[in-house]
Amino acid sequence: MKELQDDKDQSLRDDIRRLGRILGDTVRNQHGDEIFDSIETVRQLSVRFSRDADVPARTTLEATLDGLSNDAMTQLIRAFSYFSHLVNIAEDQHHIRRTRAHQIAGSAARPGTLAYTIDALYASGRSSEEIGQFFDTASVVPVLTAHPTEVQRKSILNCQMVIARLLDERDRMQLTPEEQEANEEALGRAVLTLWQTRMLRTSKLSVLDEVENGLSFYDYTFLRELPSLYAGLEDVLRARDPAFAQKELPSFMKMGSWIGGDRDGNPFVTADVLEKTLAMQANRVFRFYLEELHTLGSQLSMATLLVNVSDDLRALAESSPDHSPHRSDEPYRLAISGIYARLAATYTGLLGAHAVIPPSGPAAPYDSAEALAADLDIIHQSLVENGSAKITRGRLRHLRRAVRVFGFYLAPLDLRQNSDVHERVVAELLRAADASVDYLSLDEEERIALLCREIASARPLVSPYLTYSDETRSELAIYRGAALAHQRYGRQAVPNCIISKTDGVSDMLELALLLKESGLLHPQEGRLDVNIIPLFETIGDLQHSATAMDRLFSLPEYARFLPSRAQAQEVMLGYSDSNKDGGFLTSGWELYKAELELIKVFEKHGVRLRLFHGRGGSVGRGGGPSYQAILAQPAGAVQGQIRLTEQGEVITAKYGNPEVGRRNLEVLAAATVEASLLAHQEPAPEAAYLAAMEELSADAFRAYRDLVYETDGFEQYFWESTVISEIAGLNIGSRPASRKKTTAIEDLRAIPWVFSWSQCRLMLPGWFGFGTAVQRYLEKHPDTGLATLQAMFKNWSFFATVLSNMEMVLAKSDIGIASRYAQLVRDPALRDRIFPRMQDEHSLTIAVLKQISGQNELLEANPLLARSIRNRFPYMSPLNHVQIELLQRFREGDADERVRRGIHLTINGIAAGLRNSG
């Protein structure tokens, strides 16, 4: 098996060597042999230190780094950082290569593909009707967020895409010797361009910069690959079931976004930014449609002398402003020319912009994307009816799907705000309307009663004759901007409002009141135009989430609005903050239990549950492989509808390459189908498993809280032993690292918390407490404990996924390197009191994990990830050593700008090597 795997990986090794050689030649040519030799020396010493914990190697490594000038240090950092980027490109290309080889060989469909999933549905006895009904009501939405963990500039990504294209060219084409030489030369140019491209941003990102970065992934991947995914799924169904021969699936999968709408802790997201964000999104999708229509018009050249057309198509052609005699007998071209003219007029009317290629004449604008889709349907139907169905399966098919998926708004934009802000704004509005009302002094039940009266009344609270605080004016402006967006782009442009830090019913009713004041909730009609979505984040909030929703649904004043939302309610679960609050194991368990309780409450009230998973990029923020995570959800938690966040660097890793992006979209869709329709294949967990998890969670929670929140000096230890201070200075996001101007861990955002631990290679949020919990469990159950845990790992996907994600984190950690970061702590007593606890827990966790899984080594069952770590870590670890050296210089007062810039470069390189930064 190993030899077979090695053969499969030969092309990957060849690519890594090729790119490494080209990078080495580039460094030598640009900076000379001395710099190149010093880089190679550091690499070899780092490998010896990482492999053998070699003390002499550590001493020599420290001395070597200490002797490097700031300039030499900068070039060394850049070399290792860029090598990490190049390895990422090679691995992505190898994944594509292996997928294609599998398809060319005609092998059976693999898990995670829609073909495999559809086969499994029919094998399980699911009928055509059941499958069709599922897609009629399904909703799968990955949501891009702008959390500040994306350390990679778009210019760097563009260079990488050129390199990826050239590697792909070598795979797909049988090159002549001359072509191989040209390809190699082009690779050299691309790597040199990468080397000479600035890695760091010189100024902090604005919100609109983040919007633009997010939109680039639509150009790379989503606008083309999402319609392609639908086409592939429809073809699979049609090949297997005659019932789907003529059926086009509903657009159940769309992209979502928080970028430009997430105001929680970000004062820079204003009503003006919201308006500009929506315009930028619309501009991107209109340009795409216009370009596609122009190309389509050049392709559909059929003449009436040779083909018949439908009456509707003829009418569409006759209404076209295109009166060119050269196209008078080409009805499809005339029809498309007319559609183009109407779309161009819509573009101008909505955005004040003009099509790059002017239309053939004036035309009435479309009043909706549905009207555009209807005209494209006329073209499709005419081709089908007149013997040209094959022609519909190309560009027209993808454009028709794109219009239904992206509309005139590109991606539904969520609004998010903290419940504390809503509370203050509502209090001010109520006090301004009636000075006797002191909302903040009311208890929860009194607040609920008051808010229910207000949302049932058509009487407005807001008066144009009163003056409100800046915060209140800003909040009202945001929601009014959303109402305006509904009129301009359609209701799906801004469909969701999320309440961070929800801990009670009043939090949800406060938002309802603000929506009423903004024209998004209509008391007289019983209509709600957006989804009110509570976000339960802390351990305590998760534990009370079902009780809160039960109370909310019991209120007639709220329940009357549910039919206008298709009798469905969305609930968002916070992975990042619950992890920071209670640790990895307890967070996962409380999330699982919350879902079970929510399922019961929603069934009781006859409301459909849609869960929104606030998963991060790294395991410490609830990340990990999406396919396994979705399948590990409790039975009944998915129900064909799921949303989940795609955060920070994960967006680039998953969607920066079109083919990799298509694969990741397919995985989400396949997992949702399987979790909804095949969940019965795994029995409900045994009572003994649930009891064991309760014990494990309680002990893990105590161990984690004791270290992070109850150990004197831990806050100081964290700030001195990690790069948290330096991360706060990076230009990688528009939001501050902390919610308040303190160093308290309670106020620190979960993202930089995890980011910092990953940089020092300890990865503490992804595993701490598990080892102690298992040890205590085994002590309490000496006869049956291990067998129970092993059975849980084997038979319960939730527990297996938890351990798999933890194993991945542990494999990426390096306690030897972490020990060097511990030396940054100035107080030796504090260092000696805390680091050994982490070190012991790390060793214990690995040991018990191996016991439970039956593995001799970490990642024994995951050779792909093990291979990836082998390929990259010898070249990534030097960056950690250099980062430590530069942190020491910086904190000792070295004011050289090259030192500060070098630290930021190492942060970039380590994040690239780990492929998850926070």
Secondary structure, 3 states (H helix, E strand, C coil): CHHHHHHHCHHHHHHHHHHHHHHHHHHHHHHCHHHHHHHHHHHHHHHHHHHHCCHHHHHHHHHHHHCCCHHHHHHHHHHHHHHHHHHHHHHHHHHHHHHHHHHHCCCCCCCCCHHHHHHHHHHCCCCHHHHHHHHHHCEEEEEEECCCCCCCCHHHHHHHHHHHHHHHHHHHCCCCHHHHHHHHHHHHHHHHHHHCCCCCCCCCCCHHHHHHHHHHHHHHHHHHHHHHHHHHHHHHHHHHCHHHCCCCCCCCECCEECCCCECCCCCCCCHHHHHHHHHHHHHHHHHHHHHHHHHHHHHCCCCCCCCCCCHHHHHHHHCCCCCCHHHCCCHHHHHHHHHHHHHHHHHHHHHCCCCCCCCCCCCCCCCCHHHHHHHHHHHHHHHHHCCCHHHHCCHHHHHHHHHHHHCCCCCCEEEEEEHHHHHHHHHHHHHHHCCCCCHHHCCHHHHHHHHHHHHHCCCCCCCCCCCCCHHHHHHHHHHHHHHHHHHHHCHHHCCEEEEECCCCHHHHHHHHHHHHHCCCEECCCCEECCEEEEEECCHHHHHHHHHHHHHHHCCHHHHCCHHHHCCEEEEEEEHHHHHHHHCHHHHHHHHHHHHHHHHHHHHHHCCEEEEEEECCCCHHHCCCCHHHHHHCCCCCCCCCEEEEEEECHHHHHHHCCHHHHHHHHHHHHHHHHHHHHCHHHCCCCCHHHHHHHHHHHHHHHHHHHHHHCCCCCHHHHHHHHCCHHHHCCCCCCCCCCECCCCCCCCCECHHHHHHHHHHCCCCHHHCCCHHHHHHHHHHHCCCCHHHHHHHHHHHCHHHHHHHHHHHHHHHHCCHHHHHHHHCCCCCHHHHHHHHHHHHHHHHHHHHHHHHHHCCCCCCCCCHHHHHHHHHHHHHHHHHHHHHHHHHHHHHCCCCCHHHHHHHHHHHHHHHHHHCCCC
